């Protein structure tokens, strides 16, 4: 577990170690099957996998990456063909959201297991069943890592979490835990998921009112609460940017007074949250059909 957080070279060596990832996954599967999601070894295994999934898209060898991604067919010669990793333009991102991964292998081995739906479901199961904060945080964090990029893999993982594995109810529960780091990681995962336009209506329906409910009512008390609040605002921004319906849902959930209060917090320590709330207010005002409702 310590070695897996030693940096890019350490992660690379551990990912390449024959049988290591397979063993960790096998152990966790056994612990879940035996109804023992809270043992220390399971926590260690999940924390290792969390660390090995960090910057996975960027750190995979290009030759390996090209072999696992389907090549897009309909990109004109004039377009700059997006590599599997890196480019962040909106146009490219929209294309990549539509790019499916190849059909999953039924028996993934080694590094392939890190983004396979089997492990995604294991993480969601641990989020739902474990009561250990480190296990919950590492499971959420691994999913956050896997959904963090702009290539096809993060969007495929996001679709698996939201639509195929029905993971939103478990993630939503983590918004209401008392442990601040678990809550922060859950929000960061939702922020990543909300970037995928095809999932936004599902996410808004399942968790938007919960996101509003965990926004602070008044002055922020700590840096971690500030970061969590900023992340919630940006998630709400993603969900409402193109949807008057979602903006109305935010309004009916009592979000507007909270967001205004946060935006007016001019303390340097909490400027990140204040700025995020201001960006969200600007986005909400862009829905001109809601102006009269806002004024009321």
Secondary structure, 3 states (H helix, E strand, C coil): CCHHHCCHHHHHHHHHCCCHHHHHHHHHHHHHHCCCCCCHHHHHHHHHHHHHCCCHHHHCCHHHHHHHECCCCCCCCCCCCCCCCCCCCHHHHHHHHCCCECCCCCCCCHHHHHHCHHHHHHHHHHHHHCCCHHHHHHHHHHHHHHCCCCCHHHHHHHHHHHHHCCCHHHHHHHCCCCCHHHHHHHHHHHHHHCCCHHHHHHHHHHHHHHHHHCCCCCCCCCHHHHHHHHHHHHHHHHHHCCCHHHHHHHHHCCHHHHHHHHHCCCCHHHHHHHHHHHHHHHHHHCCHHHHHHHHC
